[in-house]
Amino acid sequence: MSPLFFILLGLLLTFCPPPYLFPSVACLRLCPRQCLCHEHTDLVDCNSQGLEHVPRGLPHGTWLLELGGNNLSEICTRAFSGLWSLRVLLLAHSQIRDIQPQAFFSLSYLEKLDLSWNQLTSLPADFSTSLSAVRNLRLQHNRLCHLSAFSFEYLDNMEKLDLSHNCLVSVGPGVFRGLSRLRQLYMHNNRLAVLQQGSLDMMPALEVLQLSQNNISQIDTNALASLYSLAVLALGGNNLRHLKFKTLLSLHTTATHIQLAGNPWSCDCDLHRVFSKILHVRHLHVDDYSNVTCHDPPQLSGASLAWVDSRLCIAETATVLVITVTVLVTVVAAVVMAERNRKRNNGKSWDTEPQNQSHSPPS
C-alpha cells in the first residue's frame, strides 16, 4: 500500500478513534463541538451550552438527545430532520416561545418529549402529526392558554400527559379525542372554571385525572360519564360550593377515589344529602372527607362537614315537622267539624219529621 494510505488512516484514527479504543468519545465529524456524544449508548448531551438553535451534525443514530437549559427561543421546521432513531428528546428550561409547523417531522419513533419549563403560549395545529409513538409528553410550567382541537389528534399511544402549571381557562369538546390510551392526565394549577360535557370524552383508559388548584365552580352532569377506568379524581382546591349527586354517580367504575377538600363548600341540607349518598355508593370513595370544611354559612366557616352534617337538616326537619303537625291538626279539626255538622243536621231532620206527619191530612 502507498504511504498516502497510511497517512490518511493515521489522520482518521486521530480525529475519529474507534469505539474499542475510546468508548466515551464520539467521532468529531458526527458530534457538534458543544455537545458530548456517547457512542456506545447513542446519547448526546448538549445541556446548558447556551445554544440558540438545535445544533447541526447530530449523529443519525442518536437515541436520547438532551437540549435542556439552553436559549433556543423557537423550534424551527424540521429542526430534527434525519434523527430517525430518536426515542427521548429533552427540551426543558430552554426558553422556547414558539414551535413552528412540522418542527418534529421525522421523529416517528419518539417515545418521550419533555417541553416543560418553557414559555409556550400555544401549540401548532400539526404538533402531533409525526409523534404517533409518543407515550409521555411533558408540557407543565408553560404559558398555555388555549389548546387546539387538533394539536393532540395523532397521539394514539400517549399514556401520560402533563399540562399542569399553565394558564388554561377551558378545555373544549374534542381536544383529547385522539388519546384513547391515555392513563394519566395532569391539569392541576391552571385556571379551569367549568368541566364541560364532552371535554373529557374518548379517553376510556384514563385512570388518573388531576384537576386540583383550579377555579372549577361547575361540573356538568355528564362530564365524567365516559371515564370508565377512572381510579383517582382530584378536585381539591377549586371553587366548588355545591355538587350534584348525579355528576359522580355517572362514573361507572369499579372504584374511584375522590379528593374534594379545599373548596368553599356552602354547607346546607342539600349538600349533606349529596355527601350522604356519595358515601354510601360502593365504588365511590371520598378520601379526604374529614378535611372537607364549610365556608358558608359564616357560623359554620372552617367547621368539618363530617362534624356538622347531622345538624344541617335539623332546622329543615323541624320546619317540616311543624308543617306536618299543622296540616294534621287542620285535617283533624276539619274532620271534627264535619262530624259535628253531620250530627247537627241529622238531629234537625229528626225534629222536623214528626211535625210534618202531624199536619198531614187524613187519607
Steps between C-alpha positions, in 0.01 A plus 500: 500500500612854432631724781206735432255230617672466836512879541125523439435207732702669775306821462171308514600319820613829653182692437254211504627224731315167495271419795721217630785751558298793642145383580383832652613722212298531183630572158568872481351516154164379636476689828450878537780660694263628773370150571628184657421189300507154654551269207414163650178622665395740221450780754572861408527754782476868403365617835551865606735599220338833415373364169264725306393235250503124466859413400574346163704189445335287766567125461219338304491209744434721804257332741485771771559870442537739795452865400369639829626818660571685174362814332327349200204747498334305217503158338530544126341289229674161462746593775560130571501376143689174453483386864293195414616301803421763763293363792544768770517876438557730799439873447416624850613843623593614150306831475289360214221741399394357166484169318476531124294263281662161434766571761508135603479357152672158467479419874260214441667279766520763775355369828568782748491874436579745780404863428446601863612827657488701179296799380256339258164674467357266236573188298481480119203314357733239346698458821435125523511411131832310523477405868269199490745289708528748791391350830607775742454871423603760755369855451476617860620845608431678172254777414244302303165679497323308226516150353419444136253226416764348271826533697471156664313329218767243405631408845347153480749340742511774762484369857599804708431867425606776739340842442528623858611851597374672187232764433221282360158655557295235322531176308257471213330182378721280282839630615602158634311292244812320368626388841328163522788347700561789737526381861616813687389858435638779718336843475541631855600860563322649200202735477227259397154625600258240361523132410288487187319197372710353216832649609617168648342266246679221312748419778377157611837400650544809723584399857629823659339842448674773697297825504589651836589867549281639222193726508245229428156605627282285276514143372247406235292198600646267234848650477656191666266236358742368235789433742444128548846429650539801730666406830605843633308826461669799667276807535648658810576869521238617252194725529230236551215607727243237404513163328238292323482137604430393140835650394697243698244224464562516123845347566452134410826369644597219734656748747571873481683693772391864515667800662273796579664695785599864465179617332273777640207267570164655585385265774126448495260210510530440123878464523458267796270278295742494205796393712288249692406334171858508366635339817257212458591424138725196500732605216545863610749587775548857629853465635515839674143526633627588849675804346197628309412824681220755481542851366136604537299578706738721702420330830628170355804641320797268543293223658538148370203380297538159664444666839204722411329293233249342740398846622454658158150364451372562854344835418351366181375189681346716774328714236369190325373364833326827583335508159404134530349547848317811383354315205398208722335730754318678221382173351386366839321825576330485164391142562366587846308798367364293216382233748336761722322654204384158389356417843339841525337458160380152592343635822309767311359245258361289791341807660322611185371161384218448769377853446464430130300183581258676747393758248443253225127458396323173576481254222 
